[in-house]
């Protein structure tokens, strides 16, 4: 198994400096600006896709329906049906992309609502998705965005690679911070793929996001043994010293 305990905060978040409060305040101010800029760009892209690309595809679908009224040959109608199906599939994929870029509820309702919607969108007859919310209070907007994006990446890995029959997403509070745990019973993988320094882009992105928020990432897996991804971020008021994360 890999990373049985969460790593201490990044060296970029010192816990033993003289003015810890000032360092923490500056860190979280920069974090807020960085995360807000990233989410604003995602929202801009999502709005552009919704207002432009999806509308253009919908207009194409309507033109194809008009064309259907003028056709009589069965072969032509068959080709037209394939084109209509392609248009509908493209619209569905674009809507999914909009959801991924700008999840509904994250800014207005908080992390719990956004994750519940994301998990619900994953549901299928082949995989049992469960969402457990143990939070007493919602994290800050910045922490919520980071945790959501980590969960998003983890769920994408499950969908693409795990072959799981059961996935559980849990939100909880511990060690004066918020954590999210994504556990599946899929095929697992060699632990080295998720180790710090690995070239696997997905795991590296999750680890970078966690460290950006002065938090940590734990990944446990083994071939045939499923996978558990846990991301933890401290509450904004106080980064946690090394002794409290061991």
C-alpha positions as CSV (number, residue, x, y, z in Angstrom):
1,X,0.0,0.0,0.0
2,X,1.1,3.6,-0.6
3,X,1.1,6.7,1.6
4,X,-0.6,5.3,4.7
5,X,-0.5,8.7,6.4
6,X,-1.1,12.1,5.0
7,X,2.1,13.9,4.2
8,X,3.0,17.1,6.2
9,X,2.1,20.4,4.7
10,X,4.3,21.7,1.8
11,X,7.5,23.5,2.7
12,X,5.8,26.5,1.1
13,X,3.5,26.5,4.2
14,X,6.0,26.8,7.0
15,X,4.7,26.0,10.5
16,X,7.8,27.0,12.6
17,X,8.4,30.5,11.5
18,X,8.2,33.5,13.8
19,X,5.1,35.1,12.4
20,X,3.0,32.1,11.5
21,X,-0.2,34.1,11.4
22,X,1.2,36.6,8.9
23,X,2.5,33.8,6.6
24,X,-0.8,31.9,6.8
25,X,-2.8,35.1,6.0
26,X,-0.6,35.9,3.0
27,X,-0.7,32.3,1.8
28,X,-4.5,32.0,1.9
29,X,-4.9,35.5,0.3
30,X,-2.8,34.3,-2.6
31,X,-4.6,31.0,-2.7
32,X,-8.0,32.8,-2.9
33,X,-6.8,34.9,-5.8
34,X,-5.3,31.9,-7.7
35,X,-8.3,29.7,-7.2
36,X,-10.8,32.5,-8.0
37,X,-8.9,33.2,-11.3
38,X,-8.9,29.6,-12.3
39,X,-12.6,29.1,-11.5
40,X,-13.5,32.4,-13.3
41,X,-11.7,31.1,-16.5
42,X,-13.5,27.8,-16.3
43,X,-16.9,29.6,-15.9
44,X,-16.1,31.8,-18.9
45,X,-15.3,28.7,-21.0
46,X,-18.4,26.9,-19.8
47,X,-20.6,29.9,-20.7
48,X,-19.0,30.2,-24.1
49,X,-19.7,26.6,-24.9
50,X,-23.3,26.8,-23.7
51,X,-24.1,30.1,-25.5
52,X,-22.2,29.3,-28.7
53,X,-21.3,25.7,-29.4
54,X,-24.4,24.0,-27.9
55,X,-26.7,26.6,-29.5
56,X,-25.0,26.0,-32.9
57,X,-25.4,22.3,-32.6
58,X,-29.0,22.6,-31.6
59,X,-29.7,24.8,-34.6
60,X,-28.1,22.2,-36.8
61,X,-30.4,19.5,-35.3
62,X,-33.4,21.6,-36.1
63,X,-32.3,22.0,-39.8
64,X,-31.8,18.3,-40.0
65,X,-35.4,17.8,-38.8
66,X,-36.6,20.2,-41.5
67,X,-34.6,18.3,-44.1
68,X,-36.2,15.0,-43.0
69,X,-39.6,16.3,-44.2
70,X,-38.2,16.6,-47.8
71,X,-36.7,13.1,-48.0
72,X,-38.4,10.0,-49.2
73,X,-35.6,7.5,-50.0
74,X,-34.9,5.0,-47.2
75,X,-31.2,5.2,-47.7
76,X,-31.2,9.0,-47.4
77,X,-33.3,8.8,-44.3
78,X,-30.9,6.3,-42.8
79,X,-28.0,8.6,-43.4
80,X,-30.0,11.5,-42.0
81,X,-30.8,9.5,-38.8
82,X,-27.1,8.9,-38.3
83,X,-26.4,12.6,-38.6
84,X,-29.1,13.4,-36.1
85,X,-27.8,10.9,-33.6
86,X,-24.3,12.4,-34.0
87,X,-25.6,15.9,-33.4
88,X,-27.4,14.7,-30.2
89,X,-24.4,12.9,-29.0
90,X,-22.2,16.0,-29.5
91,X,-24.7,18.1,-27.6
92,X,-24.7,15.7,-24.7
93,X,-20.9,15.7,-24.6
94,X,-20.7,19.4,-24.7
95,X,-23.3,19.7,-21.8
96,X,-21.1,17.2,-19.8
97,X,-18.1,19.4,-20.5
98,X,-20.0,22.5,-19.3
99,X,-20.9,20.6,-16.1
100,X,-17.2,19.6,-15.6
101,X,-15.9,23.1,-16.2
102,X,-18.5,24.9,-14.0
103,X,-20.3,22.5,-11.7
104,X,-23.8,23.7,-10.6
105,X,-24.0,24.5,-6.9
106,X,-20.3,24.8,-6.1
107,X,-20.3,28.6,-5.7
108,X,-23.9,29.1,-4.5
109,X,-24.7,26.0,-2.5
110,X,-21.2,24.8,-1.4
111,X,-19.1,21.6,-1.8
112,X,-21.7,19.1,-0.5
113,X,-24.3,20.0,-3.1
114,X,-21.8,20.2,-5.9
115,X,-20.4,16.8,-5.1
116,X,-23.8,15.2,-4.6
117,X,-24.7,16.4,-8.1
118,X,-21.4,15.2,-9.5
119,X,-21.8,11.7,-8.0
120,X,-25.4,11.5,-9.1
121,X,-24.2,12.3,-12.7
122,X,-21.9,9.3,-12.5
123,X,-24.6,6.8,-11.6
124,X,-25.1,3.8,-13.9
125,X,-26.6,0.3,-13.7
126,X,-23.1,-1.2,-13.6
127,X,-21.6,0.8,-10.8
128,X,-23.0,1.6,-7.4
129,X,-22.0,5.2,-6.5
130,X,-22.6,6.4,-2.9
131,X,-22.1,9.8,-1.4
132,X,-21.6,10.3,2.4
133,X,-21.6,13.9,3.8
134,X,-20.3,14.2,7.3
135,X,-19.4,17.9,7.2
136,X,-20.8,20.1,9.9
137,X,-19.9,23.3,8.0
138,X,-18.9,24.0,4.4
139,X,-15.3,24.8,3.6
140,X,-14.3,28.1,2.2
141,X,-14.9,28.8,-1.5
142,X,-11.2,28.2,-2.3
143,X,-11.0,25.0,-0.3
144,X,-14.3,23.7,-1.8
145,X,-13.0,24.4,-5.4
146,X,-9.7,22.5,-4.7
147,X,-11.4,19.5,-3.1
148,X,-14.0,19.3,-5.8
149,X,-11.4,19.3,-8.6
150,X,-9.4,16.6,-6.8
151,X,-12.6,14.5,-6.5
152,X,-13.3,15.2,-10.2
153,X,-10.0,13.8,-11.2
154,X,-10.3,10.8,-8.9
155,X,-13.8,10.0,-10.3
156,X,-12.5,10.3,-13.8
157,X,-9.8,7.8,-13.1
158,X,-12.3,5.4,-11.6
159,X,-14.6,5.8,-14.7
160,X,-11.7,5.3,-17.2
161,X,-9.5,2.8,-15.5
162,X,-10.8,1.1,-12.3
163,X,-13.5,-1.3,-13.6
164,X,-15.1,-0.9,-10.2
165,X,-18.5,-2.1,-9.1
166,X,-18.7,0.2,-6.1
167,X,-17.5,3.7,-5.4
168,X,-18.0,5.7,-2.2
169,X,-17.3,9.5,-1.9
170,X,-17.1,10.8,1.7
171,X,-16.8,14.3,3.0
172,X,-15.7,14.7,6.6
173,X,-13.9,16.9,9.1
174,X,-10.7,15.9,10.9
175,X,-7.5,17.4,12.2
176,X,-9.0,20.9,12.1
177,X,-9.6,20.7,8.4
178,X,-11.8,19.2,5.7
179,X,-11.2,15.9,3.8
180,X,-12.6,14.0,0.9
181,X,-12.2,10.3,0.4
182,X,-12.9,8.5,-2.8
183,X,-12.8,4.7,-2.4
184,X,-13.4,2.1,-5.1
185,X,-13.3,-1.7,-5.3
186,X,-11.7,-1.7,-8.8
187,X,-8.6,-3.3,-10.3
188,X,-6.1,-1.1,-8.4
189,X,-2.6,-0.4,-9.6
190,X,1.1,-0.5,-8.6
191,X,1.6,2.0,-5.7
192,X,4.6,3.5,-7.4
193,X,2.3,5.1,-10.1
194,X,0.9,7.4,-7.4
195,X,4.1,8.1,-5.5
196,X,5.4,11.7,-5.3
197,X,7.5,12.4,-8.4
198,X,5.5,10.0,-10.6
199,X,5.0,11.0,-14.2
200,X,1.3,10.1,-14.0
201,X,-0.3,13.5,-14.7
202,X,-3.6,12.8,-12.9
203,X,-2.0,11.9,-9.6
204,X,0.5,14.8,-9.9
205,X,-2.3,17.3,-10.5
206,X,-4.2,16.1,-7.4
207,X,-1.1,16.3,-5.3
208,X,-0.3,19.8,-6.5
209,X,-3.8,21.0,-5.8
210,X,-3.7,19.6,-2.2
211,X,-0.3,21.2,-1.6
212,X,-1.5,24.5,-3.0
213,X,-4.1,24.6,-0.2
214,X,-1.4,23.7,2.4
215,X,-2.9,20.2,2.6
216,X,-1.9,16.7,1.7
217,X,-2.9,13.8,-0.5
218,X,-2.9,10.1,0.4
219,X,-3.3,7.4,-2.2
220,X,-3.6,3.7,-1.4
221,X,-3.8,1.0,-4.0
222,X,-2.6,-2.4,-5.0
223,X,-3.2,-4.6,-8.0
224,X,-6.7,-6.2,-7.5
225,X,-7.1,-4.3,-4.3
226,X,-9.1,-1.2,-5.2
227,X,-8.0,2.4,-4.7
228,X,-8.5,5.0,-2.0
229,X,-7.8,8.7,-2.6
230,X,-7.9,11.1,0.3
231,X,-7.3,14.8,0.1
232,X,-7.1,17.0,3.2
233,X,-7.0,20.7,3.6
234,X,-6.7,22.7,6.8
235,X,-9.3,25.3,7.8
236,X,-8.3,28.7,6.4
237,X,-7.7,30.2,9.9
238,X,-4.8,27.9,10.8
239,X,-2.4,25.7,8.8
240,X,-1.7,22.6,10.9
241,X,1.8,21.9,12.1
242,X,3.7,18.8,11.1
243,X,3.1,17.0,14.4
244,X,-0.6,17.1,13.9
245,X,-0.6,15.5,10.4
246,X,1.6,12.5,11.3
